[in-house]
Amino acid sequence: MSDDSQRPIIVKRIKKSAHGHHGGAWKIAYADFVTAMMAFFLLMWLLGSTAKGDLAGISEYFKTPLKVALQGGSGSGDSSSLIKGGGKDLTRKDGQVQKTIDPLEKKTINLAAAKVEFEKQELKKLQGLKERIEKAIETNPMLKQFKDQILIDITSEGLRIQIVDEKNRPMFDLGGAHMKSYTVQILQEIGKMLNEVPNRVSLSGHTDATPYSSGEKGYSNWELSADRANSSRRELIAGGMAESKMLRVVGLSSAVMLDNKDPNNPINRRISLIVLNRDTEDAISRGGKPLEVSGQEQVTPALQQVAPKEKPSEVEGKKDKTSAAEGKNQ
């Protein structure tokens, strides 16, 4: 018993260590994933904000990287040969004949597209003039009281302004070409605004179907309508319209009615003023003859404002072609 009491007491203390290192491979994978997603969305943003021309250049680089590296992109010549100079036949030592481009080919334009664009711009100008005249009628106390007698619309010929009679308010003296004072003021106010556009003007006088029974022998509604149209021309010029803008003045008697159902309606007695579009102006200037065109390279005067200017030598060459074509047609 004594021996047991003298034995040393040994206490075992187990020291617990921390868990071992699990590794950081998942962090690397996650970082790669985030980087790839960032690069993907950055690429999407760049593609969305890049111009089509730049995209074409990038596409060309990946298609033919060697060609682009040696010669540059499409802006430097578009040669299909890797050898500087662009020749396709390697057996030719003195170079190849340079390709010539017909100057007329460079001048070729799409006449249909140019005409549509020109007509669109011209219509826009006429609509603007229409709005200004309507605004002037509304703001001018004198004109406003006659606004029901001033009819404004746009037709296939251009901007039409008609000043019509009313039962108790005629524009002219009965059976004569002498204007009422308010008719003079209306025409002079309109004449001021017609210089705002380069278009020329056609003026026509109209009567109703009531036969002209007074006055000198042989004087009829035809002469009366022509005299009234000419009186209107003088007042437009007095109001400030350039005399050169007037292209045509005609008297149409009762041939063109505004109210066909009632030939004697006062509204048929009117002055019709048309600010002509270019097609109608050209047709009147040519006497109604169709325009002869010998080739697509010719541009009518109506399109010369949108077509590029040509050199005198090229114009002379075209005139020769036109003369030759007319000689064959005769």
C-alpha positions as CSV (number, residue, x, y, z in Angstrom):
1,M,0.0,0.0,0.0
2,S,2.8,2.3,0.8
3,D,4.3,1.8,-2.7
4,D,1.0,2.8,-4.3
5,S,0.8,6.0,-2.4
6,Q,4.3,7.0,-3.4
7,R,3.7,6.6,-7.1
8,P,3.7,9.8,-9.0
9,I,0.3,10.9,-10.4
10,I,0.6,11.4,-14.2
11,V,-2.1,13.6,-15.7
12,K,-2.4,13.5,-19.5
13,R,-3.5,16.8,-21.0
14,I,-4.5,16.4,-24.7
15,K,-3.9,19.7,-26.5
16,K,-6.5,20.1,-29.2
17,S,-5.1,21.8,-32.3
18,A,-7.2,23.9,-34.8
19,H,-8.7,22.3,-37.9
20,G,-6.3,21.9,-40.8
21,H,-6.3,24.3,-43.8
22,H,-9.2,23.6,-46.2
23,G,-7.5,25.3,-49.2
24,G,-8.6,28.4,-51.4
25,A,-9.3,26.8,-54.7
26,W,-12.9,27.8,-54.7
27,K,-11.9,31.4,-54.3
28,I,-9.8,31.3,-57.4
29,A,-12.7,29.7,-59.4
30,Y,-15.1,32.3,-58.2
31,A,-12.7,35.1,-59.0
32,D,-12.3,33.7,-62.6
33,F,-16.0,33.5,-63.0
34,V,-16.6,37.1,-61.9
35,T,-13.8,38.3,-64.2
36,A,-15.3,36.4,-67.1
37,M,-18.7,37.8,-66.5
38,M,-17.3,41.3,-66.3
39,A,-15.4,40.8,-69.5
40,F,-18.6,39.5,-71.2
41,F,-20.7,42.4,-70.2
42,L,-18.0,44.8,-71.1
43,L,-17.8,43.2,-74.6
44,M,-21.6,43.5,-74.9
45,W,-21.4,47.2,-74.0
46,L,-18.6,47.9,-76.5
47,L,-20.5,46.1,-79.3
48,G,-23.6,48.1,-78.6
49,S,-21.8,51.4,-78.6
50,T,-19.5,50.8,-81.6
51,A,-20.3,52.2,-85.0
52,K,-21.0,49.9,-87.9
53,G,-17.9,51.0,-89.7
54,D,-15.7,50.1,-86.8
55,L,-17.4,46.7,-86.5
56,A,-16.7,46.1,-90.2
57,G,-13.1,46.9,-89.6
58,I,-12.8,44.5,-86.6
59,S,-14.5,41.8,-88.7
60,E,-12.1,42.4,-91.5
61,Y,-9.2,42.0,-89.2
62,F,-10.2,38.6,-87.9
63,K,-11.0,37.4,-91.5
64,T,-7.7,38.5,-93.0
65,P,-5.3,39.5,-90.2
66,L,-2.2,39.3,-92.4
67,K,-3.7,41.6,-95.1
68,V,-4.7,44.2,-92.5
69,A,-1.3,44.0,-90.8
70,L,0.5,44.6,-94.1
71,Q,-1.8,47.0,-95.9
72,G,-4.2,48.5,-93.4
73,G,-7.9,48.2,-93.3
74,S,-10.6,49.0,-95.9
75,G,-9.8,52.7,-95.8
76,S,-6.3,52.2,-97.3
77,G,-7.3,50.7,-100.7
78,D,-9.2,47.4,-100.4
79,S,-6.6,45.7,-102.6
80,S,-7.0,41.9,-102.6
81,S,-3.3,41.2,-103.1
82,L,-0.8,40.8,-100.3
83,I,1.9,42.3,-102.5
84,K,2.0,46.1,-102.3
85,G,0.7,47.6,-105.5
86,G,-2.5,45.6,-105.8
87,G,-1.6,43.7,-109.1
88,K,-3.1,40.2,-109.5
89,D,-0.8,38.9,-112.2
90,L,2.7,38.2,-110.7
91,T,4.2,37.5,-114.1
92,R,3.8,41.1,-115.1
93,K,7.0,42.9,-114.2
94,D,6.3,46.4,-115.6
95,G,3.1,46.8,-113.7
96,Q,-0.5,46.6,-114.9
97,V,-2.7,49.0,-116.7
98,Q,-4.4,51.3,-114.3
99,K,-8.2,50.9,-114.2
100,T,-10.0,54.0,-115.5
101,I,-13.3,55.2,-114.1
102,D,-15.7,57.0,-116.4
103,P,-16.3,60.5,-115.0
104,L,-20.0,60.2,-115.9
105,E,-20.2,57.0,-113.8
106,K,-19.1,59.1,-110.7
107,K,-21.8,61.7,-111.5
108,T,-24.6,59.1,-111.8
109,I,-27.3,59.8,-109.3
110,N,-30.6,58.2,-108.5
111,L,-32.9,60.5,-110.3
112,A,-36.0,59.1,-108.8
113,A,-34.7,59.5,-105.2
114,A,-33.5,63.0,-106.0
115,K,-36.8,64.0,-107.4
116,V,-38.7,62.6,-104.4
117,E,-36.4,64.5,-102.0
118,F,-36.8,67.8,-104.1
119,E,-40.6,67.5,-104.1
120,K,-40.6,66.8,-100.4
121,Q,-38.6,70.0,-99.7
122,E,-40.7,72.1,-102.1
123,L,-43.9,70.9,-100.5
124,K,-42.5,71.8,-97.1
125,K,-41.9,75.4,-98.4
126,L,-45.4,75.7,-99.9
127,Q,-46.9,74.4,-96.6
128,G,-44.9,77.0,-94.7
129,L,-46.2,79.8,-97.0
130,K,-49.7,78.5,-96.6
131,E,-49.4,78.7,-92.8
132,R,-47.9,82.2,-93.0
133,I,-50.8,83.5,-95.2
134,E,-53.4,81.9,-92.9
135,K,-51.7,83.5,-89.9
136,A,-51.6,86.9,-91.7
137,I,-55.3,86.6,-92.4
138,E,-56.1,85.8,-88.7
139,T,-53.9,88.7,-87.4
140,N,-54.9,91.3,-89.9
141,P,-58.3,92.8,-88.9
142,M,-59.1,93.8,-92.5
143,L,-58.3,90.4,-93.9
144,K,-60.0,88.5,-91.1
145,Q,-63.4,89.8,-92.1
146,F,-62.9,88.3,-95.6
147,K,-61.4,85.0,-94.5
148,D,-64.5,83.0,-95.7
149,Q,-63.8,84.4,-99.2
150,I,-60.1,83.4,-99.2
151,L,-59.8,79.7,-99.9
152,I,-56.3,78.2,-99.6
153,D,-55.3,74.6,-100.4
154,I,-52.4,72.6,-101.9
155,T,-53.1,70.8,-105.2
156,S,-51.0,68.8,-107.6
157,E,-50.0,72.1,-109.3
158,G,-48.9,73.9,-106.1
159,L,-50.3,76.2,-103.5
160,R,-53.7,77.5,-104.7
161,I,-55.2,80.8,-103.3
162,Q,-58.7,81.6,-104.4
163,I,-60.6,84.8,-103.7
164,V,-64.3,84.2,-104.3
165,D,-67.4,86.3,-104.5
166,E,-70.2,86.3,-102.0
167,K,-73.7,87.2,-102.7
168,N,-73.6,90.6,-101.0
169,R,-69.8,91.2,-101.2
170,P,-68.5,90.9,-104.8
171,M,-64.8,91.5,-105.6
172,F,-65.4,93.5,-108.8
173,D,-68.0,95.9,-110.0
174,L,-70.9,94.2,-111.7
175,G,-70.0,93.3,-115.3
176,G,-66.6,95.0,-115.1
177,A,-63.0,94.6,-114.2
178,H,-62.8,97.4,-111.7
179,M,-61.9,96.1,-108.2
180,K,-63.5,96.9,-104.9
181,S,-61.2,98.6,-102.5
182,Y,-61.1,95.6,-100.1
183,T,-60.1,93.3,-103.1
184,V,-57.2,95.6,-103.8
185,Q,-56.0,95.3,-100.2
186,I,-56.4,91.5,-100.1
187,L,-54.3,91.1,-103.3
188,Q,-51.6,93.5,-102.2
189,E,-51.2,91.8,-98.8
190,I,-50.9,88.4,-100.6
191,G,-48.4,89.9,-103.1
192,K,-46.0,90.9,-100.3
193,M,-45.7,87.3,-99.1
194,L,-45.3,85.6,-102.5
195,N,-41.6,86.8,-102.7
196,E,-40.8,84.5,-99.8
197,V,-40.6,81.5,-102.1
198,P,-38.8,81.2,-105.5
199,N,-41.8,79.6,-107.2
200,R,-43.5,81.4,-110.0
201,V,-47.2,82.2,-110.2
202,S,-50.1,81.4,-112.4
203,L,-53.2,83.6,-112.3
204,S,-56.7,82.9,-113.7
205,G,-60.0,84.7,-113.8
206,H,-63.3,82.9,-113.6
207,T,-67.0,83.9,-114.0
208,D,-70.3,82.1,-113.4
209,A,-72.4,80.8,-116.2
210,T,-74.6,84.0,-116.5
211,P,-74.1,85.3,-120.1
212,Y,-72.5,88.7,-120.4
213,S,-75.2,90.9,-122.0
214,S,-74.0,94.5,-121.6
215,G,-71.1,96.4,-122.9
216,E,-69.5,96.5,-126.4
217,K,-70.3,94.0,-129.0
218,G,-68.3,90.8,-128.9
219,Y,-67.3,91.3,-125.3
220,S,-68.1,88.1,-123.3
221,N,-67.3,86.3,-120.1
222,W,-64.0,85.2,-121.7
223,E,-62.8,88.8,-122.1
224,L,-64.3,89.8,-118.7
225,S,-62.5,87.0,-116.9
226,A,-59.2,87.8,-118.7
227,D,-59.5,91.5,-117.8
228,R,-60.2,90.7,-114.1
229,A,-57.2,88.4,-114.0
230,N,-55.0,91.1,-115.5
231,S,-56.3,93.6,-113.0
232,S,-55.4,91.2,-110.2
233,R,-51.9,90.8,-111.6
234,R,-51.3,94.6,-111.4
235,E,-52.4,94.7,-107.8
236,L,-50.2,91.8,-106.8
237,I,-47.2,93.6,-108.3
238,A,-48.3,96.9,-106.6
239,G,-48.3,95.0,-103.3
240,G,-44.6,94.0,-103.8
241,M,-44.6,90.8,-105.8
242,A,-41.7,90.7,-108.4
243,E,-43.1,91.1,-111.9
244,S,-40.8,88.3,-113.1
245,K,-42.6,85.8,-110.8
246,M,-45.8,85.9,-113.0
247,L,-45.7,83.0,-115.4
248,R,-49.2,83.0,-116.8
249,V,-52.4,85.1,-116.7
250,V,-55.5,83.5,-118.3
251,G,-59.2,84.1,-118.4
252,L,-61.3,80.9,-118.2
253,S,-64.8,82.3,-118.2
254,S,-67.1,79.7,-116.7
255,A,-65.2,76.7,-118.1
256,V,-63.8,75.6,-114.7
257,M,-66.5,75.7,-112.1
258,L,-66.0,75.6,-108.3
259,D,-69.6,74.6,-107.8
260,N,-70.7,72.4,-110.7
261,K,-74.1,71.8,-109.3
262,D,-75.0,75.5,-109.3
263,P,-73.3,77.2,-112.3
264,N,-74.7,80.6,-111.2
265,N,-73.4,80.4,-107.7
266,P,-71.4,83.5,-106.8
267,I,-68.5,81.3,-105.6
268,N,-67.8,80.5,-109.2
269,R,-66.8,84.2,-109.8
270,R,-63.3,84.1,-108.5
271,I,-59.6,84.9,-108.9
272,S,-57.5,81.8,-108.7
273,L,-53.8,82.2,-107.9
274,I,-51.4,79.2,-107.9
275,V,-47.9,79.3,-106.5
276,L,-46.6,76.6,-108.9
277,N,-44.4,73.7,-108.0
278,R,-41.4,73.0,-110.2
279,D,-43.0,70.2,-112.3
280,T,-46.0,72.3,-113.2
281,E,-43.8,75.4,-113.9
282,D,-41.5,73.3,-116.2
283,A,-44.6,71.8,-118.0
284,I,-46.0,75.3,-118.7
285,S,-42.6,76.7,-119.8
286,R,-42.2,73.8,-122.3
287,G,-45.7,74.4,-123.6
288,G,-46.9,71.0,-122.2
289,K,-44.3,69.0,-124.2
290,P,-42.8,66.0,-122.5
291,L,-39.1,66.4,-121.5
292,E,-36.8,64.4,-123.7
293,V,-34.0,62.6,-121.8
294,S,-31.3,60.8,-123.8
295,G,-29.7,59.1,-120.8
296,Q,-29.8,58.7,-117.0
297,E,-26.8,61.1,-116.7
298,Q,-29.0,64.0,-117.7
299,V,-30.7,65.9,-114.9
300,T,-33.7,68.1,-115.5
301,P,-33.7,71.7,-114.4
302,A,-36.1,70.7,-111.6
303,L,-33.4,68.5,-110.1
304,Q,-30.3,70.6,-110.6
305,Q,-30.6,72.1,-107.1
306,V,-30.2,68.6,-105.5
307,A,-27.8,67.2,-108.2
308,P,-24.1,67.9,-107.9
309,K,-22.7,70.6,-110.2
310,E,-20.9,69.3,-113.4
311,K,-17.9,70.5,-115.2
312,P,-18.5,72.5,-118.5
313,S,-16.8,69.8,-120.5
314,E,-19.2,67.1,-119.2
315,V,-22.2,69.3,-119.9
316,E,-21.1,69.9,-123.5
317,G,-20.6,66.1,-124.0
318,K,-24.2,65.6,-122.8
319,K,-25.5,68.2,-125.1
320,D,-23.8,66.4,-128.0
321,K,-25.5,63.2,-127.0
322,T,-28.9,65.0,-126.8
323,S,-28.5,66.5,-130.2
324,A,-27.6,63.1,-131.6
325,A,-30.7,61.5,-130.0
326,E,-33.0,64.3,-131.4
327,G,-31.5,63.8,-134.8
328,K,-32.5,60.1,-134.8
329,N,-36.0,60.9,-133.6
330,Q,-36.7,63.4,-136.4
